[in-house]
């Protein structure tokens, strides 16, 4: 941004050219220039300067100015951005107080009132996202609806609708209600239809992407997820690397690519996530407010890819990226301990591969440091507990397991966001289960079941988190059934596992694990037909694990991990006297890839009858793609697969 307007305004103020009554206008303009400089460069000092100038302008203007409400909202915008940098609650609280006063004053007419209402809603939503007070979210929704209702132009209305759609998505994520999610999608599409100009169009597209991603999580819709991913790709591509919002959009895209990978198993998704994160870090100067978090995003992307590839270079790269991020982060920065925890997580992941105890010791030391420095944030306590659990598995030191349980119990008591609390309770259930296996104390298993039940209650219905927690609850209840043989435990375990199995939006591997466990449960209760049905449902999920988008090598890799499903299902069917069912399960299990080939041939035959030349060209393309799959080495300098 040019410094000429700033220099002219400063000269006018210094020379006293402007009358006193207009000085506040000049101060607001000057603050606005600094604010937009910060938005484009990420230089925190520019935003601090805009806050100082806006405060002076508000003080000078007084209640006589018709612009006072908008001036207060502008000051609130700068305070919220500073809150996102330093995490200090006083900034977000001051912004909300200003926003409420601006709305109450009603200066500037209906258009200004709508803008102030929407701004206040945005501040409240930010505070809710950080501290989890339901009242903030409810008030934010009221503010956004008021802004939409009082807007005087379609252009402004588009922005207000986008904000409302994001808040509706947040609220629907808590309830899990499909009708609420659909309402968020509809509102976002309405915003996109009214949007004029690149900024409003981009904001509406991001709101729609979030709503579609949530609906895909609940329903398992590939169409919703693909559209959400497309919108996020376009948003990131349209945002300069140094823009203040680039980090959040990149993080959302990396998260969406990870979810796509969980659904499809395509390594290309993780490659794309790493590439996007690298582009963001390379385009962000070291002094930018998001520089350290951009390196953290790259580290997370590399760590995610390592989970599939097993390449040591990926986890080594994740550690190197996080060291770089930490070198750019002052110890008093709000992101410092987040980055430090990410480094500890990477060390713990590498320990899982190398079994180098030095990495585990580093992970525990870092996790302890973060948990002690930020005791009010259960995220760090959870990390510390899981690291202690790893050391317990290695050394079988009872004190590590007890410390892990105590730490995670404290974390569940202070967790404010429901999804976060659900995952902490789920991890606590696993730790308590290990304590039961160590001591064979039935009380520990009872506590594990209570914690798992609490996790299920907290997780939004029909979501990925709920499916995972239901699966863990099923495991715990099955363990107690095998100990005490209480039929109620078997029934409850069956219900929990079926809940996980029926969660169409959950990763297919979670559903497969639930189906296999359900089959084993029914085998132990002597219900062989129900066991066979559960195994059959697992076999029916295999095509989703080896979808057509995967290379043949990846398909075979994923199917190998599920070996034995068909034979177990057939054995249960035979035990139930269902010979035909046994044969069908075996045929389904061994013909997953063969069925795809037959379907391809049938499609080509039908196409050949309609257009022989096109069918011939398609066969040639498929042969070329198959040949490319057999050679895993990438073409030097070639574009990534998703851009070809």
Steps between C-alpha positions, in 0.01 A plus 500: 500500500629847407622723784393820317147527655645439846768765450245757378266443795785516749619829347150646516458402864842630598448833325158553657345543154194298602242658729459325836156365404655320203805366676321184605418432133866531407599280792252231392625515141858475621408208725320338207811518286702328774225240544498405133879501490487242779237296313724484193841463665430334836722751682356510853642846574279648227191365674619630838537844342147482355362424849674801654371732226145360510482547877604864464242554226217349705596714801512823295179432303277451803130424480432790261646315198264300280798280411569399859339155474705411191814640661447274803453200273821584314686513832340168594623343174859593584467373857367163378792462262742572785316243711567244228871581527553518877198310633441758775138492611490869587523587128202287396302615806568864414398440138168347610432785743566750219280300263209496742531873560518567125178302441325669792594851379346437158701778335520522121164358393385146405804416288742585780283315753513184285879522469544548875266210579690268267835611643379435855385153391846430358668606827269277704561205270877545538468499878277193487755318284771565760311466829189297414229708674169398337350841576752667268397275209128562564554878510715485186218328310255770612740772387552345156125453449440862599766614253340298219156636587608866503744496205419756229698356207548154352878546506502558877238230552729246333769564761254479787354175365852352472565585865162353599576181304830452683329543839221261395766246400664534842166455674402204280834338576396493864150359441582263214157584355494440125222759456714762679796415279286524186380843620865611525570371148191679362597826672854481363374433146270801532800711605703376204213584264482861625874560536654778292875544473787261575513548879132435571493214249802344668349532849172345384686215330695428820177497703343257251809280511477469879130411493550242224794345686284456810218343298750265336627402844146409609366341181816367335412684178795500259330773294482737797858429599629545144317835464630614837854406400468681166382819671787486750755447223365805318505705822862415578603564139334844515671597827859637486747303718561800729131587549387485863220250416718268293598285800144416605400416143809287450435314826140434396614370162766274654236366742257439211766317302572284804130413529491421129797270551320323787202441272687398185848395611655705218857602584463779242284689750780505755754595232281796408471605864878498538549696176247768600657534844848532344377770260354693794820487703716599204275800428489626859783722634648404837364814668139423405258434789412158353851390406542257790149354462555450127800283585282318753245432223777357281620284788147366555459424129830309490408310815165404346670375184743299708205317656426356155837487330718393793784695338744609766581810294145627558516485879855638495372785283214561745750540785723732295201715399391536861851596613489774235160615624618516858804703401258769375278495810579703815442308823224744600309460172158332532602244235828401666372207704279381215810482277701337777228238550500430127874432521446264793231316306740454208767359730247257646394392152861438397553297816220274382708424190857494629441399865776747586432580865670838456206612285250379759684678781498821295127462432422450869719791607335734248148383586565548872635850438191598298254348749665684790523830312137499380309297762167652396522348149417125503656455155847497657400275790362251250831496311692446823277211605535323164881539510508349851287214371760427233772483765285273712463262205879499469609477864186381683561755775170527695566863591487603132157345455368655822640841407343472153161419653521787750611747231224406259239503777595860570479576126146365475396720792614824335416428134238751387432402138292184468695338215826560685357361825363194318844409366660550842244271664561245224875504561440479875290186440794340319739587784262365762465183294876450516485554875237224517722266299787579739317459830195296399302735720138499375454858621751623240302335220178649635663844497620443144144421391363808676760718330424348159126554555570861589702536178209368292257734675722801431577422135252640248278221357594334169842668484846348463575574867179329612581192291848473652369541855222246440758251376710547815190462717417176322849365567480584872154346541609187315797466736267513800260253339782250454589545867154488660275361222225754569264496202426872543867578431488290181186681383647843579827409327305387195306828493817711527683305228200519270491877556859522381435264209196698384681837506518547124711812532770333710824371348442159348777350714313598818185338365689189395657466845155536660351235266781254573469556874123461478543167323740377769257612773210304349729199455576506874130525587425205272290706257667364188254641245537851644878450500491395135286804415749733670794348312302518178439871555874541553569321172246726326703801618820375334424662161489835684849427630630412153317762295567537126688828552787309665790345316496121490793488743315718753184291462692182576678667795170596666333166432795310648443684829151344515595141422293225662168686503334285235621170646383597849161600362468178305589295809226675699248443219584129493463484878153649454418242231495763223709338225391735222578801716847361568570458129372851428724657765805316365419608145451861607829501687717357225343690211525863612753597233373247246148647522639844421671361190176332385304821559758691297469248217119518504515878488743487208282250313198725540704802387634300201150443372430873514840632388768249402775762450444655841504156665830420328656826618379435856660151497829655385485762777435230763792294373724807518386577854560140605850516357563826689381339824750219459785754498490685834779744415366852432588686185774754583356847498152374419190643663347328802232242414207721607605770251551276197 
